[in-house]
Amino acid sequence: MFIAMNRFKVIKDAAEEFEELWRNRTSNLKGLPGFVEFHMLKGPEREDHRLYSSHTVWASREAFEDWTRSDAFRASHAKAGGTRPLYLGHPEFEGFEVIQTIGSN
């Protein structure tokens, strides 16, 4: 299993716009080989920004890498620069190989 995360430092005055953008965004993830689930997380508020993180679970690193080379990926990111500046800096990507999972059962 592989978890892909992006951290977004969103300008405090743009937080509502950022959330609305993500709520109304067309997702191209469903039905992709290896896609498990997606979460958009709202984190702490800092002096000049609010932290958000996207959290996507994939069956494997290979499935994630295939997604990054797909037409679905390009379609999902085609309008990424088309809004007013919402972030401080660029999103920060982090990828994680899952080494342990503990379920509720």
Contacts in CASP RR format, 6 or more apart in sequence:
PFRMAT RR
TARGET T0000
AUTHOR 0000-0000-0000
METHOD contacts of the structure
MODEL  1
MFIAMNRFKVIKDAAEEFEELWRNRTSNLKGLPGFVEFHMLKGPEREDHR
LYSSHTVWASREAFEDWTRSDAFRASHAKAGGTRPLYLGHPEFEGFEVIQ
TIGSN
1 36 0 8 1.000
1 57 0 8 1.000
1 58 0 8 1.000
1 59 0 8 1.000
1 60 0 8 1.000
1 97 0 8 1.000
1 98 0 8 1.000
1 101 0 8 1.000
2 57 0 8 1.000
2 58 0 8 1.000
2 59 0 8 1.000
2 60 0 8 1.000
2 61 0 8 1.000
2 63 0 8 1.000
2 64 0 8 1.000
2 95 0 8 1.000
2 96 0 8 1.000
2 97 0 8 1.000
2 98 0 8 1.000
3 55 0 8 1.000
3 56 0 8 1.000
3 57 0 8 1.000
3 58 0 8 1.000
3 95 0 8 1.000
3 96 0 8 1.000
3 98 0 8 1.000
4 54 0 8 1.000
4 55 0 8 1.000
4 56 0 8 1.000
4 58 0 8 1.000
4 64 0 8 1.000
4 93 0 8 1.000
4 94 0 8 1.000
4 95 0 8 1.000
4 96 0 8 1.000
5 53 0 8 1.000
5 54 0 8 1.000
5 55 0 8 1.000
5 56 0 8 1.000
5 93 0 8 1.000
5 94 0 8 1.000
5 95 0 8 1.000
5 96 0 8 1.000
6 53 0 8 1.000
6 54 0 8 1.000
6 91 0 8 1.000
6 92 0 8 1.000
6 93 0 8 1.000
6 94 0 8 1.000
7 51 0 8 1.000
7 52 0 8 1.000
7 53 0 8 1.000
7 91 0 8 1.000
7 92 0 8 1.000
7 94 0 8 1.000
8 18 0 8 1.000
8 51 0 8 1.000
8 52 0 8 1.000
8 53 0 8 1.000
8 54 0 8 1.000
8 86 0 8 1.000
8 87 0 8 1.000
8 91 0 8 1.000
9 46 0 8 1.000
9 49 0 8 1.000
9 50 0 8 1.000
9 51 0 8 1.000
9 87 0 8 1.000
9 88 0 8 1.000
9 89 0 8 1.000
10 18 0 8 1.000
10 49 0 8 1.000
10 50 0 8 1.000
10 51 0 8 1.000
10 52 0 8 1.000
10 86 0 8 1.000
10 87 0 8 1.000
10 88 0 8 1.000
11 48 0 8 1.000
11 49 0 8 1.000
11 85 0 8 1.000
11 86 0 8 1.000
11 87 0 8 1.000
11 88 0 8 1.000
12 45 0 8 1.000
12 48 0 8 1.000
12 49 0 8 1.000
12 50 0 8 1.000
14 84 0 8 1.000
14 85 0 8 1.000
14 86 0 8 1.000
14 87 0 8 1.000
15 50 0 8 1.000
17 83 0 8 1.000
17 84 0 8 1.000
17 86 0 8 1.000
18 52 0 8 1.000
18 86 0 8 1.000
19 42 0 8 1.000
21 83 0 8 1.000
21 86 0 8 1.000
22 40 0 8 1.000
25 76 0 8 1.000
26 75 0 8 1.000
26 76 0 8 1.000
27 38 0 8 1.000
27 76 0 8 1.000
28 72 0 8 1.000
28 73 0 8 1.000
28 75 0 8 1.000
28 76 0 8 1.000
29 35 0 8 1.000
29 38 0 8 1.000
29 56 0 8 1.000
29 67 0 8 1.000
29 72 0 8 1.000
29 76 0 8 1.000
32 63 0 8 1.000
32 67 0 8 1.000
32 70 0 8 1.000
32 72 0 8 1.000
33 59 0 8 1.000
33 63 0 8 1.000
33 66 0 8 1.000
34 58 0 8 1.000
34 59 0 8 1.000
34 60 0 8 1.000
34 63 0 8 1.000
35 56 0 8 1.000
35 58 0 8 1.000
35 59 0 8 1.000
35 63 0 8 1.000
35 67 0 8 1.000
36 57 0 8 1.000
36 58 0 8 1.000
36 59 0 8 1.000
37 56 0 8 1.000
37 57 0 8 1.000
38 54 0 8 1.000
38 55 0 8 1.000
38 56 0 8 1.000
38 57 0 8 1.000
39 54 0 8 1.000
39 55 0 8 1.000
39 56 0 8 1.000
40 52 0 8 1.000
40 53 0 8 1.000
40 54 0 8 1.000
40 55 0 8 1.000
41 52 0 8 1.000
41 53 0 8 1.000
41 54 0 8 1.000
41 55 0 8 1.000
42 50 0 8 1.000
42 52 0 8 1.000
43 50 0 8 1.000
43 51 0 8 1.000
43 52 0 8 1.000
43 53 0 8 1.000
44 50 0 8 1.000
44 51 0 8 1.000
45 51 0 8 1.000
48 88 0 8 1.000
49 87 0 8 1.000
49 88 0 8 1.000
56 64 0 8 1.000
58 64 0 8 1.000
58 67 0 8 1.000
61 97 0 8 1.000
67 73 0 8 1.000
END
